Amino acid sequence: MNYTSNYTLIGSLTSPYVRKIRLLLHGTPYELKVVNYLEEAGNEYLKSINPVNKLPVLIDGDKTILDSRIIYYYLAHKNKWRELTVDEENILTAIDGAMDSSISLFMYRRGGLDLNGGNTHVERQKARIPHIMNFLTPWVKTLDEKNPAHWNFLTMSLYSYLYWGEFREMLSLDGHPDLKNFLEKFKNAPGVAETTIPV
Ligand SMILES: N[C@@H](CCC(=O)N[C@@H](CS)C(=O)NCC(=O)O)C(=O)O
């Protein structure tokens, strides 16, 4: 992307939702303001700029943009990127659906909830993930890491999610070899090394 910007991205270094925007902004000057919402000060600050109290938030001059997908549309409009097709939108919805469920399960686990206690809603979150993986597989098989057009918001979203899922041990890709292969193939894509989760 070649344009001047005055962006501030509010995020964390671990969030997959933040990472996909960092990947999208790779090559564009912006300031990353790291917020830890698990700490009181970070939580109060985040609440003051985002009523939903979630990361990421993008600030562009006097505009505050909430939600990674809306941030994408905002940047797409500004940069005159082509519109996504309905099929592409569905893929993004599927990736975000798996990501939301995995993040919820991670937070429940971190809060001490037994994820094997048979709670109906927990079971629905768990079941959604492999189902989405199967839905994504035919598309993932078409991806070629040597084609620069294939490193886009969809693949950035999937990469951020799968990497985070394995890192947090919320995801096993053993039954999904094409998704495992995807992570391997795109590990040298632009911005991936620079945005990796610090250990
Ligand atoms: N739909 C939102 C989801 C963002 C999201 O879930 N962010 C997580 C971090 S990975 C968060 O801020 N969670 C805090 C909370 O749920 O209280 C987006 O696309 O930006």
The ligand as an ORCA input file, in Angstrom:
! r2SCAN-3c Opt
* xyz 0 1
  N     -15.849     -8.770     15.953
  C     -14.662     -8.240     16.592
  C     -14.081     -9.282     17.530
  C     -12.842     -8.801     18.226
  C     -12.477     -9.618     19.458
  O     -13.165    -10.585     19.821
  N     -11.389     -9.226     20.104
  C     -10.968     -9.865     21.337
  C      -9.466     -9.979     21.361
  S      -8.929    -11.264     20.296
  C     -11.348     -8.976     22.495
  O     -11.093     -7.790     22.466
  N     -11.953     -9.563     23.545
  C     -12.278     -8.846     24.743
  C     -13.603     -9.247     25.283
  O     -14.289    -10.072     24.642
  O     -13.955     -8.735     26.325
  C     -13.665     -7.809     15.517
  O     -13.712     -8.364     14.408
  O     -12.869     -6.879     15.747
*
